[in-house]
Amino acid sequence: MTTQEIAEAFAALCKAGKFEEAGERFWSDDVVSIEPMAGEMAVLRGKAAVRGKGDWWYANHDIHSAEAHGPYVNGDQFALRFLLDVTQKANGQRMQMEEVGLYTVRDGRVVEEKFYFRMG
C-alpha cells in the first residue's frame, strides 16, 4: 500500500470511531508514539506500550465526541486533525481539545506518530 492508501484507510477507521483498530492494523511492531508532555508517556516504544497508552486514555476519560479530519499527505507522512470533547474521570473537568497527529510510514506500516494539541 502507498502512504496515500494507508492514510485514507487509517483516516476512515478514525472517522468511524475505530481508533484502536486503525492502530492495530497499521502500527509497526516497533512504533514510536510521541506526546507533547513530560513524563512516562511522553515517548512510548512498541505496539504494546502504545496500546497501553490508549487503554489508559479510555480508562481515565469519558468521551462525548471525537471527530477526525484529513488525511493530509506529504511524501512518507500524513496528518490527521482531531477534535475531542472529553471529561477527565478523576476530577470531572470537561475539556475540548484540538489535536494534530503526524504519522510516518515505512514499509507499509506506521513507524511513528507524533501529536500536537491545544486546549479549547
C-alpha contacts under 8 A as a table, 3 or more apart, distances in Angstrom:
res1	aa1	res2	aa2	distance
1	M	4	Q	7.98
1	M	5	E	5.83
1	M	6	I	6.28
1	M	108	G	5.89
2	T	5	E	5.13
2	T	6	I	6.20
2	T	108	G	6.96
3	T	6	I	5.09
3	T	7	A	5.91
3	T	73	V	7.55
3	T	75	G	7.39
3	T	76	D	5.86
3	T	77	Q	6.99
3	T	78	F	7.57
3	T	105	V	6.41
3	T	108	G	7.31
4	Q	7	A	5.06
4	Q	8	E	6.14
4	Q	73	V	6.43
4	Q	78	F	7.91
5	E	8	E	5.18
5	E	9	A	6.20
6	I	9	A	5.20
6	I	10	F	5.91
6	I	26	F	7.71
6	I	108	G	7.41
7	A	10	F	5.13
7	A	11	A	5.93
7	A	71	P	5.92
7	A	73	V	7.29
7	A	78	F	6.25
8	E	11	A	5.14
8	E	12	A	6.06
8	E	71	P	6.30
9	A	12	A	5.09
9	A	13	L	6.36
9	A	22	A	7.98
10	F	13	L	5.34
10	F	14	C	6.36
10	F	22	A	5.31
10	F	23	G	7.96
10	F	26	F	7.45
11	A	14	C	5.03
11	A	15	K	6.01
11	A	22	A	7.97
11	A	68	A	7.08
11	A	69	H	7.46
11	A	70	G	6.65
11	A	71	P	6.10
11	A	80	L	7.15
12	A	15	K	5.09
12	A	16	A	6.27
13	L	16	A	5.09
13	L	17	G	6.44
13	L	18	K	5.02
13	L	19	F	6.44
13	L	21	E	7.06
13	L	22	A	5.69
14	C	17	G	4.98
14	C	18	K	5.15
14	C	19	F	4.91
14	C	22	A	6.66
14	C	67	E	7.95
14	C	68	A	6.10
15	K	18	K	7.34
15	K	67	E	6.31
15	K	68	A	5.12
15	K	69	H	7.39
17	G	66	A	7.38
18	K	21	E	5.30
18	K	22	A	6.33
19	F	22	A	5.16
19	F	23	G	6.47
20	E	23	G	5.18
20	E	24	E	6.14
20	E	51	R	7.76
20	E	54	G	7.61
21	E	24	E	5.07
21	E	25	R	5.96
22	A	25	R	5.30
22	A	26	F	6.11
22	A	27	W	8.00
23	G	26	F	5.32
23	G	27	W	5.22
24	E	27	W	5.93
26	F	108	G	7.71
26	F	109	R	5.19
26	F	110	V	5.66
27	W	30	D	7.92
27	W	31	V	5.90
27	W	47	K	6.83
27	W	109	R	5.55
27	W	110	V	4.67
27	W	111	V	6.32
28	S	31	V	5.04
28	S	46	G	7.88
28	S	47	K	6.99
28	S	109	R	5.18
28	S	110	V	5.65
28	S	111	V	5.44
29	D	46	G	5.70
29	D	47	K	5.21
30	D	45	R	6.16
30	D	46	G	4.19
30	D	47	K	6.12
30	D	111	V	6.81
31	V	45	R	5.88
31	V	46	G	5.02
31	V	47	K	5.92
31	V	50	V	7.80
31	V	110	V	6.69
31	V	111	V	4.43
31	V	112	E	5.40
31	V	113	E	7.70
32	V	43	V	6.95
32	V	44	L	5.67
32	V	45	R	4.57
32	V	46	G	6.29
32	V	50	V	7.71
32	V	111	V	6.22
32	V	112	E	4.66
32	V	113	E	6.35
33	S	42	A	7.88
33	S	43	V	5.66
33	S	44	L	5.15
33	S	45	R	6.53
33	S	50	V	6.55
33	S	112	E	5.82
33	S	113	E	4.88
33	S	114	K	5.90
34	I	41	M	7.98
34	I	42	A	5.65
34	I	43	V	4.62
34	I	44	L	6.64
34	I	112	E	7.80
34	I	113	E	6.27
34	I	114	K	4.66
34	I	115	F	6.29
35	E	41	M	7.06
35	E	42	A	4.81
35	E	43	V	6.42
35	E	114	K	6.23
35	E	115	F	5.33
35	E	116	Y	7.22
36	P	42	A	6.53
36	P	115	F	6.51
36	P	116	Y	6.22
36	P	117	F	7.55
37	M	41	M	7.72
37	M	42	A	5.34
38	A	41	M	7.44
38	A	42	A	5.42
39	G	42	A	5.54
40	E	43	V	7.13
40	E	44	L	7.93
41	M	44	L	6.10
41	M	53	K	7.25
44	L	49	A	5.96
44	L	50	V	6.10
45	R	49	A	6.13
45	R	50	V	6.89
46	G	49	A	5.47
46	G	50	V	6.36
47	K	50	V	5.22
47	K	51	R	5.98
48	A	51	R	5.04
48	A	52	G	6.11
49	A	52	G	4.97
49	A	53	K	6.40
50	V	53	K	5.05
50	V	54	G	6.57
51	R	54	G	5.20
51	R	55	D	6.33
52	G	55	D	4.92
52	G	56	W	6.15
53	K	56	W	5.10
53	K	57	W	6.23
54	G	57	W	5.02
54	G	58	Y	6.32
55	D	58	Y	5.36
55	D	59	A	6.12
56	W	59	A	5.09
56	W	60	N	6.14
57	W	60	N	5.33
57	W	61	H	6.05
58	Y	61	H	5.41
58	Y	62	D	7.12
58	Y	63	I	7.90
60	N	88	Q	6.11
60	N	89	K	5.39
60	N	90	A	7.03
61	H	86	V	6.20
61	H	87	T	5.47
61	H	88	Q	4.65
61	H	89	K	5.30
62	D	86	V	5.50
62	D	87	T	5.08
62	D	88	Q	6.52
62	D	89	K	6.57
63	I	66	A	7.21
63	I	84	L	7.57
63	I	85	D	6.22
63	I	86	V	4.48
63	I	87	T	6.59
64	H	84	L	7.79
64	H	85	D	5.41
64	H	86	V	5.55
64	H	87	T	7.70
65	S	83	L	7.93
65	S	84	L	5.82
65	S	85	D	5.18
65	S	86	V	7.13
66	A	82	F	6.89
66	A	83	L	5.68
66	A	84	L	4.57
66	A	85	D	6.48
67	E	82	F	5.46
67	E	83	L	5.08
67	E	84	L	6.55
68	A	80	L	6.57
68	A	81	R	5.66
68	A	82	F	4.57
68	A	83	L	6.64
69	H	80	L	5.70
69	H	81	R	5.00
69	H	82	F	6.32
70	G	79	A	6.91
70	G	80	L	5.03
70	G	81	R	6.44
71	P	78	F	6.20
71	P	79	A	5.64
71	P	80	L	5.19
71	P	81	R	8.00
72	Y	78	F	5.28
72	Y	79	A	5.05
72	Y	80	L	6.57
73	V	76	D	7.75
73	V	77	Q	5.92
73	V	78	F	4.19
73	V	79	A	6.51
74	N	77	Q	5.38
74	N	78	F	6.02
75	G	78	F	7.90
76	D	104	T	5.87
76	D	105	V	5.33
76	D	106	R	7.06
77	Q	102	L	6.90
77	Q	103	Y	5.44
77	Q	104	T	4.45
77	Q	105	V	5.96
78	F	102	L	5.85
78	F	103	Y	5.32
78	F	104	T	6.74
79	A	100	V	6.64
79	A	101	G	5.43
79	A	102	L	4.44
79	A	103	Y	6.08
80	L	100	V	5.66
80	L	101	G	5.28
80	L	102	L	6.76
81	R	98	E	7.28
81	R	99	E	5.78
81	R	100	V	4.48
81	R	101	G	6.46
82	F	97	M	7.97
82	F	98	E	5.71
82	F	99	E	5.01
82	F	100	V	6.12
82	F	101	G	7.81
83	L	96	Q	7.37
83	L	97	M	5.87
83	L	98	E	4.69
83	L	99	E	6.49
84	L	96	Q	5.61
84	L	97	M	5.03
84	L	98	E	6.32
84	L	99	E	7.95
85	D	94	R	7.30
85	D	95	M	5.86
85	D	96	Q	4.51
85	D	97	M	6.43
86	V	94	R	5.63
86	V	95	M	5.55
86	V	96	Q	6.48
87	T	92	G	5.84
87	T	93	Q	5.35
87	T	94	R	4.01
87	T	95	M	6.14
88	Q	91	N	5.93
88	Q	92	G	5.29
88	Q	93	Q	5.36
88	Q	94	R	6.39
89	K	92	G	5.35
89	K	93	Q	7.62
95	M	119	M	7.15
95	M	120	G	7.12
96	Q	119	M	6.00
96	Q	120	G	5.09
97	M	117	F	6.86
97	M	118	R	5.86
97	M	119	M	4.58
97	M	120	G	5.53
98	E	117	F	5.55
98	E	118	R	5.47
98	E	119	M	6.40
98	E	120	G	7.02
99	E	115	F	6.73
99	E	116	Y	5.52
99	E	117	F	4.09
99	E	118	R	6.49
100	V	115	F	5.68
100	V	116	Y	5.17
100	V	117	F	6.25
101	G	113	E	6.42
101	G	114	K	5.63
101	G	115	F	4.55
101	G	116	Y	6.53
102	L	113	E	5.58
102	L	114	K	5.13
102	L	115	F	6.31
103	Y	110	V	6.37
103	Y	111	V	7.59
103	Y	112	E	5.67
103	Y	113	E	4.48
103	Y	114	K	6.52
104	T	110	V	5.60
104	T	111	V	5.81
104	T	112	E	5.16
104	T	113	E	6.51
105	V	108	G	6.28
105	V	109	R	5.35
105	V	110	V	4.46
105	V	111	V	5.75
105	V	112	E	7.35
106	R	109	R	5.47
106	R	110	V	6.44
106	R	111	V	6.30
110	V	113	E	7.29
